[in-house]
Amino acid sequence: MANHKSAAKRARQSVKRNTINRARVSATRSAVKKVETALAKGDAAAAAAALKSAEPALVRTAQKGVIKRKTAARKVSRLVKKVKALQAQ
């Protein structure tokens, strides 16, 4: 339990932030999973469309500090590489 007024406020804010950040991570994971599912099915058009929504989600999550910037960049890079390889086939 917080002993100071400011510590109590930080505890309340922490709960709110945690909820928001969990939602952001979940939404980002879902967006990435849509791309991976389309890639597994071999549907290049669907994969490209899903990538178009997954990339901003990853970047936004990194900008908010929920995931690291380089982690987001790496994930985007790998997804783009896979989508381009599927389109080339």
N, C-alpha and C positions, 0 to 999 in steps of 0.2 A: 504494500500500500504506500502511496506517495505521502511524504511528510510535508511537502510545500505545495502552495497553490500552483506554482509554475510546473512542478513535477506532475501534479494531477492533470494539468492541461496537456502536457507532453504525452502522458499515458493515453488520454482520450484521442489525441491526434494520431498517435501510433496505431491505435485500433482502426481508425478510419483509413489511414494510409495503407495498412496491411490489407484491408478489404479491397481497396481500389487496385492496389498492385497485384493481388491475386487474380482479380478479374482481368487485368491487362495481360498477365502471363497466360492465363487460360485462353483468352481470345487470340493471342499470338500463336499459341500452340495449335489451336484449331485451324487457323489460317495456313500454317505450315503443313499441317496434316492433310488439308485439302489438296495442296500441291503434290504431296507425296502419293496420295491416293490416285490422283490423275496420272502421275508418272507410272505408277504400278499397273494401271489399266492400259497404258500406252496411248492415252488420249492427249495429243500435243496441244490441241486448241484449248481444252479444259485446263490443262496444266499451265499454259500461258496466261489464261484468264485468272486462275487462282493465284498465280505468282504476282499478278498486278495488284491484288489486294493484300497479299502476304508481305510484300516488300515494305510498303508504308507502315504496316502494323509492327514489323520488326524495328524499323527505324524510329518510330514513335516511342516504342517501349524502351529503346536505348536512350533516346533523348530525355525521357522522364527519369532515367537512372535505375530502372527496374532490372534491366540486364546490361551487361557491359557493351560498350560501343563496338569493340572489335569482335565480340561474340555475334552481335547482330550482323556485322559486315561479313563475317565468315559464313554464317547461315545463308544470307542472301546470295553470296558468291557461289556457294555450292548448289543452291537451288537453280540459279540462272544457268550454271554449267550443265546441270542435268536436263533442264528444259530445252536448251539449245541442242544438246546431243540427241534428244528425242525428235526434235523438229528436223534435224539433219538426216534422219533415217528415212 
